[in-house]
Each structure stands twice: as structure tokens, then as C-alpha cells.
Amino acid sequence: MPKQIRRRITFTRVPLCQLDKSNSKCLEMTDLSVLNVPAYFLMRDDKARNPETQIARLSTQFIRDNRGLLNNYGVSVESKFDGQTVSLSFTSTNFIGALPLLSPTSGKPDYGLIIKPRFEWAGLGPMLSIMGWKIVPTPLRLPLIPGTERKVPPWVLSSISLRRIQLMLDQINRTFNFSEADLIAPKGTVNWNLYANCRIPVAKFLDIPCKYPDLKDNDELKSGIHFTLKLILSSLQSQRTAGIFVLQLIEICENLISRVNKFIPKQISGLTFQHWNNLPIRTDAFREGLQAIEWTVEDRGLAGMANLQGLPWIMPMEVFFEAWVETVAAQIIRQIGGQIKTGRKRETITPISWDPPYVGSQKFLLPDVIIERDNDVIILDAKYKRHWEELSFNSWVNVEKEIKEKHREDLLQILAYSTLSDKKNITSCLIYPCKESTWESMLSRDRIFHKASVYAGNRKINLVLAAIPMRTDVSISIEKLCNVFKTILN
């Protein structure tokens, strides 16, 4: 009886979704948003027998390996499973930037995350220019981010490099270098043997060989700075169409070039970079300026800008918006008068005295901007949050509970600031950003401001909630805000 031949039937498991490796290197989202990404990109082997289980394990390890760095960017991440697909859910806050992400399979920074401003770079560029480049992205000492594309305009890196080189030039001290020459009088260390054996026998009594410290400029460094500024200027010249703010950067670059114009442009060698980086005594301005020179010479860009690898960077949009409100306040006092104090310069800080001191959690109060007049004070507090838009388009009962709580926290904070002044009239104003279309809609419905009053004994505190569009032309907003202040203060 012939043996029965048994055939082993195998079933090939396939992922629930097609593995897409093309976009697995760099994820992209905006600030104050949520990004849900299928976690299949974490797999290197698309022929695994149990892909869902393996992907879930890789997701857990990915979260564990990157949680600390993501927290520094204000980003939280969690793994989700909807019955078919394992996903990673990223939630961003008010930071923008780019960071490398470690792969759970290789342990290397094979991935990256780019967080863009929700108001777009096209709007932020002119605003940075009007603010005088007080706020620029901060590059970080982290591994380079692979596989990025050109999603951040090149002028962003130019603004960082120019700022750093300017500070470097301001703080470069001329150094003592030893020079050797024949002088008519002894100076420094005299080589008497050479003088006796080679000068006196030929009657050169006034040629005294000396070695002495000479105060000179660092020619090599300034030649390298000149070379770097030429490269930056060439890059900016190709970006003229981006806006008038690029012309301002070009002017800054040309002014810096004029400071090193007498030095021949020369690229700094790698050995020289290494030598300068290893020097024990150097200021932060020198190190950061040297870093900017290296970026430019090596043709690196901020992540999201370079083709192959990009530099990690970060910029808190809350700080950006505070600087913007400070700029707006400078235009407000032109119409209503007064003097400005800013939290950025620590001019508005008020310590809180706790007894005993170690029990206190909040050590001080720091309003963003204070405008003082004879009998009036206006306190401006910038809030880079989304919920103003939701409060404008929905009734209070429809706003989510979390947003209500944040709004109450804002009100309590601005009321606490109102206790810092003994002026007769106190106006506390919360200012929120909004899109241009949102502001136009609120303007048509006469809802760009909300006013209220709080009485404490004989004192009256005026509350104002205001929205400012994220654009350079805010003349209408300032005019209407000034009219509100004039009505309250008069």
C-alpha cells in the first residue's frame, strides 16, 4: 500500500496595511495638533509571521526610547490599536522644531520629527523681521536627522548664523602673539648669543634680535568669517523673492562683511576647527559662532531644509508670541503714551516671599508687558493657545471642559498680575493669536474683544480679552485695541 504523501500547507501572513518605506524617515506635524501614524514603518522585515504583535512590541520600545527627548519638545506619544492597525499618536504643544528619533531595531537615529508652525513660515518670517530678530530657532547638540526634505525656508538658518557671527565678532578679543624682529632697543626677550655672534661682528649694533608679545587681530579667524559671510550672502541673494525681510538679512550680512573686509576670505581647515573647539577657555559666543561657520561651510541646514541630513532645532512659539506682543505694545504707546516694561528683559518680575522659603512652588510673578502712564497701568499677557478661536465661534456651553479650565487659569493669572500695581486704573488684557481669516470673521461679527470688570473695595480692575492676527499688518488691530483702552481709562 503506497504511503500517503502529506503536504504541509503554509499560510503567509500579510500586514493589515501595505508597508510604506518611502516616507518612514521623517514625520511632520504642526504645533498644538495631533498626528496619528501607522506604526508599520518601524518594521524592517515585512515577512514576519505575526506582524501585528511585533509592531506592537516595536511601538512600545520606540515610545520608551524616545519619550525623554519628545518631552523636551513638549510632545507626548502613545500607542493605539483600533482592532486592525497599530498606530503612534503624537500630540504637540507650543514648540516648533525638529528632532531625531531612535529606531527600536537599530538603536540609531533613523527617524525624525518636524514640528512646523501652524501659522506657516511665510507669516512668521516678516514678523521676525519686524521684531528685529529677537527670537530665532535654537539649534541643538543632537544627532543629525536623516532623510529630511526642504520644508523649512533657508533664510531661517541664515538668520541664526548671522546672529551668532555678529555676537562672535562683538566678543572677539585681540590676542597676544609672539613676534621676532630686530629692534633698535631691547624688548621682551633678547637673544644675546645671536646678537654677540652675528650682529656685533658685522657692526650692526642697532639690530637687536628680540622676541616679544604683540597684540594683533586673529587674521585666520576673521578670514574664515569673511568667507562664511560671503556664502551666507550668496544664499540670501537667491531668496529675495521670499519677502522684504530677506533684504533686511542681506543688509545685516553686508554690514558684518564690512567689519572683516580687510581680511582675505579663506576657508578654515578641519584641523583648525578641531584646534579651536579643543581650546579650554572660550566664551559661549565664540563656540556658537564657530558652530555657525561649520554649518555654513559644510552646507548643513536646519532639519526640514537639507536634502540628506539636517540639524535638530527648537523654538518655543510661546516666547515668539510674547516678543510679538512686546512689538505690538511699542506701537500702542505711540497712540496712547506711556512707558513699557517687558518680561523678556526681566523688568516686570516680582518675587513671592514664602515662609518658610522651601514650601513655595511659584517663586515670582512675571507679566509679559506692562504699560505705565501717570495714573494708569495696562498689563498685557500673551497666550499662545488655540482656545480663543473656539471661544469665538462657539458658545461657552459647547466649549470642552479642558479648554474652560485653561481659560480660567489664564483669568486667575492675569488677576494675580493686577495686584502688582497701586495705580488708580488697572487694565489687565489677555491676548491670543488667531489666523487672519478668523480675525476677519470676528471683526465682521464685532467679537474681537470681550470686556469685563472686577471690583475689590474701591479698586476697579478692567479685564479685556483680545485676539491679534498672526500677520505683519496689525494696524487695524492696534487701532481698535487702543480705542478700547481709551474708553476704559478715560
Secondary structure, DSSP 8 states (H G I E B T S, - for coil): ---------------SS----TT-SEEEEETT-EEEEEGGGG-S-TT-SSHHHHHHHHHHHHHHHHHHHHHHTT-EEEEEE-SS-EEEEEE--SEEEEEEE--TTT-S--EEEEEE-TT-HHHHHHHHHHTTS----EE-SS--EES--S-S-THHHHHHHHHHHHHHHHH---EEEEEEEEESS--SEE-HHHIIIIIGGGT-TT-EEEEEEEEE--HHHHHHHHHHHHHHHHHHHTTGGG-HHHHHHHHHHHHHHHHSTTS------HHHHHHHHT-SS--HHHHHHHHHHHHHHTT-EETTTSSSEEE-EEEEHHHHHHHHHHHHHHHHHHHH--EEEETTTT-S-EE---SSGGG-S--EE--SEEEE-SSEEEEEEE---SHHHHHHHS-GGGS-HHHHHHHHHHHHHHHHHGGG---SEEEEEEEEEE-HHHHHHHHHTT-SEEEEEEEETTEEEEEEEEEEESSS--HHHHHHHHHHHHHHH-
